[in-house]
Amino acid sequence: MMSLFRSHGLFLPFIKRFPDIKICRVKRRSQGCMTICTVIRHRWMKSSCWSISAVREFSSNASEKVNSIALTCFFGENSKHIDHGKSTLADRLLEITGDSLFLFPVNYLDKLQVERERGITVKAQTASCIYQHDGQTYLLNLIGTPGHVDFSYEVSRSISACQRVLLIVDANQGIQAQTVASFYLAFEAQLTIIPVINKVDITEIIYHLSFKCSKHFIYISAKLGTNVDQVLQEVVKRIPPPTARVEDPFKALVFDSTFDHYRGVVANIALFGGHVSRGDKIVSAHLGKSYEVNELGLLRPDEHPTETLYAGQVGYVIAGMKEVKEAQIGDTLYLQKQSVELLPGFKPAKAMVFAGMYPMDQSEYTALRSAVEKLTLNDSSVTVQRDSSLALGAGWRLGFLGLLHMEVFNQLTAPTVPYKAVLASVKLIKVVEYLEPMVMGTIIAPDDFTGKIMTLCQSRRAVQKNMFYIDDHRVMMKYIFPLNEIVVDFYDQLKSMSSGYTSFDYEGAGYEAADLIKMDFLLNGRPVEELAIIVHKDSAYSAGKAICERLKESIPRQMFEIAVQAAIGTYRKNLLILGDIYAFINVLKRK
């Protein structure tokens, strides 16, 4: 936008229309050259947005210019319909520290197209900013994370690279189910939590806060910039610098990675000791291979190359990794010929929803496999297993953390849920019982909708475990759900019947025996094995009827009748065919 206005000579007149923005020109000497820079200040900015960055100067002499380095992380509740303002707060903090220029609130850390279209954060983003307070300079490494439950793995990975967290809560909506889950995630990691109450500029919220203010919370309006500078002051005051020292051997944690078609793998690292420079030989602890560092630098939030990264900093490194498997999330990097203690890494994500991906033409299998590997490098929470279908050929079975996660990646087939079958013996494949995955669901809703929600849960074969009031008007309910009952439209129905005020979160709760049956579909009396599905006995009729109606609309019109049937097997053996009435009576008594 700036280059567009400048090219048409409209940049300065356009900026002057905003009374809160001031423009001045200053002279700056850099490497023996005098440069005239345009400085743009907002009324609540403490520093300026320079058109020429000082990152190289800052990193070249970090030990003198950094008095304290603090790592922090943003996360909170950001459900499917409600935004709690994490990305907006990140924009304001970047403006205050002078790392970016925004004429409008644009959620700068949400770089993906799908994030801007849906208005949600999908992938964690890192930004390093320089903050001056009381005559000292601080380097703050900010990690903005998603809040939706489907992207909780991004939060867990980011927490391992942080010392403290900011828990953002919408003052209008209050604490949601995912907010509680994020709180315990940081609490178990023994991180200091700084609670921030956002959207206090709403008239109704101002009235209530006048009676319930607490000194332990920071009350802000990220949209208007109210008290945003206080957040940085509290971060500097409450967060001590990392214990990592530059004198220690180099040790870094790979907490994220992306793939660039021209440069290869770009790994985001957090340094827990020592320093690394361009040209150094580093070793991957996962594979034991050595690489030469071609490029490294800070993320502000765009890439700014530097010569060296020091302990406590968060940045990126490009070391000539060409294969996807070389950039393992949670891997430890260290200098060649130096032995270090490996970092803990991350727990692998557990997929809850599965979908099949198949190429339209089997000749494109190799190209699609390469594309899937590169996509999984950008999103390590996606699990990939090879699969084959009689109708579709060779493909993959992709595992996701939820329906929204699957939609963001690529929705190709209907969601499926894996089941376990207990076999009678190894040689004879005879199923004794089926086990279906279960989840523990947490529902927080206003007490006015309790009856409707309980009716919905009972219709989904849920078992109530606990229910209690968390305040005067909200109820927390815990249910054990079959995973198959919630992965399709449960959350949407829950939001619809409560006018969007209900939040839902779930976690795995093992497997339980279930009365599952195999449903075959017959066309003119011939079973089509590719269409067979596993359903619960109670929902067999409705599922079979719905699929038969869809097949009726999908099958092209023919010159003869085609009978479409759904069959689940016989109730018992028909002994009348044998003609022995006494044998039939004896067997009927036993059954």
ZIPE-V985436 format. One record per backbone hydrogen bond with DSSP energy under -1.0 kcal/mol. CO is the residue of the C=O (numbers start at 1). NH is the residue of the N-H. E is the energy in kcal/mol with one decimal. If there is no record, write none. Layout:
co={CO/CO}
nh={NH/NH}
e={E/E}
This chain:
co={1/2/3/4/5/5/6/10/11/12/14/15/18/22/24/26/28/30/33/35/37/39/40/41/42/54/55/56/59/61/62/68/69/70/71/71/73/74/75/85/86/87/88/89/90/91/92/93/94/96/107/109/112/113/114/115/125/127/129/131/133/136/137/138/139/140/141/142/143/144/148/149/152/153/154/155/158/159/165/166/167/169/170/176/177/178/179/180/181/182/183/184/186/187/192/194/195/196/197/198/202/203/204/205/206/208/214/218/220/221/221/225/226/228/229/230/231/232/233/234/235/245/251/252/253/254/256/258/260/264/266/267/268/268/269/270/271/273/274/276/277/280/281/282/283/284/289/291/293/295/296/297/298/299/302/304/307/309/310/313/315/316/317/318/318/321/324/326/328/331/332/333/334/335/353/354/355/357/361/362/364/365/366/367/368/369/370/371/372/373/374/375/379/383/385/387/389/393/395/396/397/398/399/400/400/402/403/404/405/406/416/420/422/428/428/430/433/434/435/436/437/438/439/440/441/442/443/444/445/446/447/449/450/451/452/453/454/455/457/458/463/466/468/473/474/474/475/476/477/478/478/479/480/481/482/483/483/489/490/491/492/493/495/496/498/503/505/507/510/512/514/515/517/519/520/521/522/523/526/528/529/533/535/537/539/540/541/542/543/544/545/546/547/548/549/550/551/563/565/567/573/575/580/581/582/583/584/585/586/587}
nh={5/6/7/8/10/11/9/14/15/16/17/18/21/41/39/37/35/33/30/28/26/24/49/22/45/58/59/60/62/65/66/139/242/141/163/164/166/145/168/89/90/91/92/93/94/95/96/97/99/47/110/111/116/117/118/119/144/142/140/138/136/133/67/131/70/129/72/127/74/125/151/152/156/157/158/159/161/162/194/75/196/198/174/180/181/182/183/184/185/186/187/188/191/190/165/167/218/169/220/171/206/207/208/209/210/211/217/197/200/225/226/228/221/232/233/234/235/236/237/238/239/274/272/333/270/330/268/266/264/260/258/317/255/256/315/253/312/251/311/309/280/293/336/291/334/288/284/282/279/318/306/316/304/128/300/298/278/276/313/271/269/297/267/294/295/265/327/328/331/254/285/252/283/338/400/416/398/396/364/365/368/369/370/371/372/373/374/375/376/377/378/379/382/399/397/395/393/389/387/357/385/355/383/352/353/406/407/408/409/410/354/435/432/425/430/424/422/514/420/512/483/509/481/507/479/505/477/503/475/449/450/453/454/455/456/457/458/459/462/461/480/478/476/447/470/471/445/468/443/465/466/441/463/439/485/486/487/493/494/495/496/497/500/499/501/444/442/440/438/436/516/537/535/533/567/528/565/526/523/531/532/519/517/540/543/544/545/546/547/548/549/550/551/552/553/554/555/524/522/520/575/578/584/585/586/587/588/589/590/591}
e={-2.4/-2.5/-2.2/-1.2/-2.8/-1.0/-1.1/-1.8/-2.1/-2.2/-1.0/-2.0/-1.3/-2.4/-2.8/-2.5/-3.2/-1.5/-2.8/-3.0/-2.1/-1.8/-1.2/-2.6/-1.6/-2.0/-2.5/-1.8/-1.0/-1.6/-2.2/-1.3/-1.2/-1.9/-1.1/-1.2/-2.9/-1.6/-1.6/-1.9/-2.1/-1.9/-2.0/-2.4/-2.1/-1.9/-2.4/-2.1/-2.4/-1.2/-1.3/-1.4/-1.5/-2.1/-2.2/-1.6/-2.7/-3.3/-2.8/-3.0/-1.6/-2.5/-2.0/-3.0/-1.5/-2.6/-2.2/-2.8/-3.1/-2.2/-1.6/-1.3/-2.0/-2.0/-1.8/-2.2/-1.3/-1.8/-2.4/-1.6/-2.7/-2.8/-2.8/-1.7/-1.8/-2.4/-2.1/-2.1/-1.6/-1.9/-2.5/-2.5/-2.0/-1.4/-2.4/-1.8/-1.6/-2.4/-2.9/-2.2/-2.3/-1.6/-1.6/-2.7/-1.2/-1.5/-1.1/-2.8/-1.7/-2.2/-1.3/-1.1/-1.7/-1.0/-1.8/-2.5/-2.2/-2.3/-2.1/-3.0/-1.8/-2.6/-2.9/-2.5/-1.8/-3.4/-2.8/-2.8/-2.2/-3.1/-2.2/-2.1/-1.7/-1.1/-2.1/-2.2/-2.1/-1.9/-1.0/-2.5/-1.8/-2.5/-2.5/-3.1/-1.6/-2.8/-2.6/-2.8/-2.0/-3.1/-2.4/-2.2/-2.6/-4.1/-2.9/-1.9/-1.7/-2.0/-2.0/-2.4/-2.5/-1.7/-2.1/-2.5/-1.7/-2.4/-1.4/-1.1/-1.9/-2.4/-2.3/-2.1/-3.3/-1.2/-3.6/-3.2/-2.8/-2.4/-2.3/-1.4/-2.3/-2.3/-2.0/-1.9/-2.4/-2.1/-1.8/-2.0/-2.4/-1.1/-1.2/-1.3/-1.3/-2.5/-3.6/-3.0/-2.2/-2.1/-2.2/-2.6/-1.4/-2.2/-1.6/-3.0/-2.3/-1.8/-2.4/-2.4/-1.9/-2.5/-2.5/-3.5/-3.5/-1.0/-1.4/-2.3/-2.5/-2.2/-2.8/-2.0/-2.6/-2.9/-2.8/-1.2/-2.2/-1.9/-3.0/-2.2/-3.1/-1.7/-1.0/-2.2/-2.4/-1.9/-2.1/-2.5/-2.2/-1.7/-2.0/-1.3/-2.6/-2.9/-3.1/-2.5/-1.6/-1.1/-2.2/-2.0/-3.0/-3.0/-1.5/-3.1/-1.8/-2.7/-1.9/-1.3/-1.1/-2.1/-2.4/-2.1/-2.2/-2.3/-2.7/-1.1/-1.6/-2.0/-3.5/-2.9/-3.1/-2.6/-1.7/-2.3/-2.3/-1.9/-3.1/-2.7/-2.4/-1.4/-2.5/-1.5/-1.2/-3.0/-2.8/-1.0/-2.1/-2.7/-2.4/-2.1/-2.2/-2.2/-2.0/-1.7/-2.5/-2.1/-1.4/-1.7/-2.6/-2.8/-2.5/-3.0/-1.1/-1.1/-1.5/-2.0/-2.2/-2.1/-2.2/-1.8/-1.7/-1.6}
